[in-house]
Amino acid sequence: MKAMNRLIYRHITSQIAVMAIALTMALTCTSCFGDEPDGCEADIETVTLHVASPGDFFFQTTDSMQTVYSTDSIITFSVRSQADVSALAPEFTLSSGATVSPASGTTQDFSNGPVIYTVTSQDGKWHRRYRVNVVPTVISVADTLSFDFEEYELEPVAGRFYQWHNMLGKDWATANDGFRISMGNAKAMDYPTTPLLNGYDGAAVSLTTRDTGPFGKMANKRLAAGNMYLGTFDIKIAMSDHLHATHFGIPFANLPESFSGYYTYEPGPTVQDFYGNPIANRVDSADIYAVFYRNHDAAGNEICLYGDNVLSSEQIVAVADLGYVTPTTQWTPWDVKFVYRSEVDKEQLANYGYSLTIVFSSSCAGGDFIGAIGSRLCIDKVRLICTHDQ
Amino acid sequence: MNFHHIMITIVLAAAMATGMNAAPLLDSVKVDVRLGYEVGGTLPTRLDNKIRGINNFDPGLNYTLAVEASLPLKGRWSIHTGLRYELGSMDVDSRVKNYDIEVVRGDQSLKGIFNGNVRIKSAQRRFTLPVQAEFAPSDKVALRGGLFVGYLTKRRFWGWAYDGYLREGSPVGPKIEMGIEPGERGDFDFGEDMRRWQWGIDVGVDWHFHKRWGVFAELTYGLNGLFRSGFHSVQPLHPMYGSLGIMYRIK
C-alpha cells in the first residue's frame, strides 16, 4: 500500500509539473503573439529651427527647439522683429513610424502666416494637423495688462470644457485638462474652472474644488482644485509626476510693479486629506499671487517653475502675494505690490530672459490633493501694472 | 473557523450523506470525493498581437474539493453531476502595445489606447454544479463532457497599468504617462464588475487505477464572460479553470 501511495504521489506530482510547464511555455512563448502591430500615433514631438545666426533670430538661443505637448496642435516660435521668416526648414521628431507632410527639413515660407503640417501614423489610420507659426515679435510696452475674462470658449477638439485666451500669446492654463481624464462625462460647467456670467464687471472666472469621482479615488487623486495660471499644463505627467505637470510662467519683457483685481471666496464645508478623510477644525484657503523669475540659470539652461517650487525657487526675482484670502461673498478688491528680491538685468529683460506667472487656486493645498470639495474662488478685472524700460 | 473551513466541512458532509443514504433505486450510482490542484484564472478570447509578451506568470497554488456522482443510463453511458468548491487565483504581468481599454465607473468612463505593462491579479472562490454525459470506454476510464453552472462567493480582480502611457480617447488623444510606483501608475479594481453566475463548457477524464483510488483532469471554460455585460475592461476575458487531482470512491 505504501508503495502504491508513493506511486500515486509521484504520478500526481509529475502531472502537475507537466501542466505547469505547459502553461508557462504557452504564456511565455512570444512567437504566439504574432508580429508587432504598427504604430497608431501621429504626433509631432519636437520641432527644431536651425538658422545661420541664432542670436539675431531668437530672443534666447534655447528657443530654437520646442517640445510639443500631446494636447497642442498650434506651435508658435516668437522671434526677433527683424528675423527673416520667409525660408525656414523646421525639423520634426515624430511618433514612432509616423510620417509628416510637408516633410521634415523642407524649406517653407512662414511670412504669410502658419504652415500646416499633417502627420500620418505608421498604420495609416490616424492623422493630426499642426499649424506652425514663426512670428516676428515686437515687445509690448503696455503699462497695464488687463485680464477681464470676457472671452472664453469650449476647447476646440471635443468641446468638453472651457478655456480662456489672453493678449500674451499663451492661453491661461487650468486644471480642466487633467480633470477630464477622471471625469470624462462631466458637463463643461461641472469642471473646476468655468466662466461666471455675472461677475464684478461682465463675465468673471469661477474656480471650484471638485471631487474627481471614482477614477480620482482609484488613482489617489481625490480632488481637483479650481485653478488658473499663466503657463502650461503638461498632461503627460499629470498622473506620474503631478507637481511637475504645472509649468508656471510665460516669457515677459516688462517689469511688473503691482497686481490687482476683485475676488469672492467661499471655502467648502469640509477639508479632506489625501485619503479623503475629513480634517476637523480646518478651513480651506485660496491662493492669489504673481511671481516674476529668471527663466535661465547661470549656465544658460532654460528654467521653469513647477508646483513644488513656484514660491521657493532661487530663480525668483519678485513676488506679489495677497497672502491669506479672507472668505467673502462680496466682490472684494485686492492690490498688492511686487516685492523685489534682486536686481533685474535690463538686457536679459529685453530678450525675454524673465518669465511671469499669475496663479489663482480655490484650494492652496490642492497640489497635494488636500482641500474642501466645493471651495469656490471667483476672480474678475485683474490688472498688472508694469514699468517698462525707457 | 473561517469561511473556507466551513465550505470544506459542507462538501465532506454531503459526501458522507450521499454514501450513507443511498436509496435502493440509486444502487448503481458511483460517488467519488475529489481533491485537485487547480489553476484558475482568466484568458482572453484570443492572444492577439497587441499583447507583446508575458513578463511574469504565476498561476497560484489553489485547490478544488468536490463530491461527484455518476448514474449509469445505458451501456457505457452515464450521467455525471456533483458539487465542487474551487479556489482560483492568478497573477500575470504582460507587455502590451496599442491596447484598447474602456473602463466604466458609475457615470464616468475612461477610454483609450495603452502602451506599456499591465499587471493583473485575480482571486475567486466558486461553487460549481456540472452536468455531464459520461462515456466509459473501459471499466477504469471515463470521459466526460457537458456544461457547468458556477457561482462566485469571492470575486477579486485588480492590478495596475504601469511604465507606459495612455492615449485618452484615441491614439491621437492626450498622452498620459504611467509611472511604476503606487500613485504614479494607473491602478484598477474590477472585482465588483465580475459576474457572480458563470456557465460554460466542462470536460473531464477519470482513471481509476485502483478499486477506490483514481486520478482525474478537469477543464472548465466560461462562455458568458468574466465580467457583466456592458463592462469593457481590457478586452473580453473568460474564466478558465483547469484541475488535476486524486479521487476516492466512497460508493
Interface residues (C-beta under 8 A of the other chain):
Chain A: M4 I8 H11 I12 Q15 I16 M19 A20 L23 T24 L27 T28 T30 C32 F33 G34 D35 E36 P37 G39 C40 E41 A42 D43 S70 T71 S121 W126 H127 R128 A158 D177 R180 I181 S182 M183 G184 N185 A186 G213 P214 F215 M218 A219 N220 I235 K236 I237 A238 M239 S240 D241
Chain B: Y37 V39 L47 D48 N49 K50 I51 R52 G53 I54 F57 P59 V92 K97 N98 V103 R105 G106 D107 Q108 S109 L110 K111 I113 Y165 R167 E168 G169 S170 P171 V172 G173 P174 K175 I176 E177 M178 G179 P182 G183 E184 R185 G186 D187 F188 D189 F209 H210 W213 V215 A217 G242 L244 G245 I246
